[in-house]
Every structure is written in structure tokens, then in C-alpha cells.
Amino acid sequence: MQLVPDFVSRHLPQTRRMILVVNQRNRRARRVYERAGFTVTATREGKSGRSRS
């Protein structure tokens, strides 16, 4: 996950923002994303419950 922002910057330089969605109950996935530098910008309710994006 830590390589994703750099990969996108190199191969898609016009990209200004990436959006990832994770179920809030999936604490391990949230930690992986946070350690890679992603931050929570919004939350929403979906079919499977509350998610962060």
C-alpha cells in the first residue's frame, strides 16, 4: 500500500485524489491505509454497514 501513491504519481500525474473505501469495522485494513498516508475524508452508510472513504 505504501507504494500506491508513488505509483499513481508517476503513471497518472494528472490524478489529484485517490479514493479508497473500507468498512469501519475492518481495523487492520484501516491501519494499513493510514500507515500508507491515506486519511479519512468522509464516511457513508452502505449495504454492508458504515464505511470510510
C-alpha positions as CSV (number, residue, x, y, z in Angstrom):
1,M,0.0,0.0,0.0
2,Q,2.8,2.4,0.7
3,L,3.9,2.2,-3.0
4,V,0.5,3.1,-4.4
5,P,0.7,6.9,-4.1
6,D,4.1,7.0,-5.7
7,F,3.0,4.6,-8.5
8,V,-0.1,6.8,-9.2
9,S,2.1,10.0,-9.2
10,R,4.5,8.5,-11.7
11,H,2.0,6.8,-14.1
12,L,-1.1,9.1,-13.7
13,P,0.4,12.5,-13.0
14,Q,-2.9,14.3,-13.6
15,T,-4.5,12.5,-10.7
16,R,-5.3,14.8,-7.8
17,R,-7.0,12.4,-5.5
18,M,-7.5,8.7,-4.9
19,I,-10.5,7.3,-3.1
20,L,-10.3,4.1,-1.0
21,V,-13.3,2.7,0.8
22,V,-13.0,0.4,3.8
23,N,-15.6,-1.0,6.2
24,Q,-15.1,0.8,9.6
25,R,-15.1,-2.5,11.4
26,N,-12.0,-3.6,9.5
27,R,-9.4,-2.1,11.8
28,R,-6.5,-3.9,10.2
29,A,-7.3,-2.5,6.7
30,R,-7.8,1.0,8.2
31,R,-4.4,0.8,9.8
32,V,-2.7,-0.3,6.6
33,Y,-4.2,2.6,4.7
34,E,-3.4,5.1,7.5
35,R,0.3,3.9,7.6
36,A,0.5,4.4,3.9
37,G,-0.5,8.1,4.4
38,F,-4.2,7.9,3.5
39,T,-6.6,10.0,5.6
40,V,-10.3,9.8,6.3
41,T,-12.1,12.5,4.4
42,A,-15.7,11.2,4.6
43,T,-17.9,8.4,5.9
44,R,-21.0,6.9,4.4
45,E,-23.6,4.2,5.1
46,G,-23.7,1.4,2.6
47,K,-25.4,-2.1,2.2
48,S,-22.7,-3.7,4.4
49,G,-22.7,-1.0,7.0
50,R,-20.8,2.1,7.7
51,S,-17.7,2.8,5.5
52,R,-14.9,5.3,5.4
53,S,-13.7,6.9,2.2
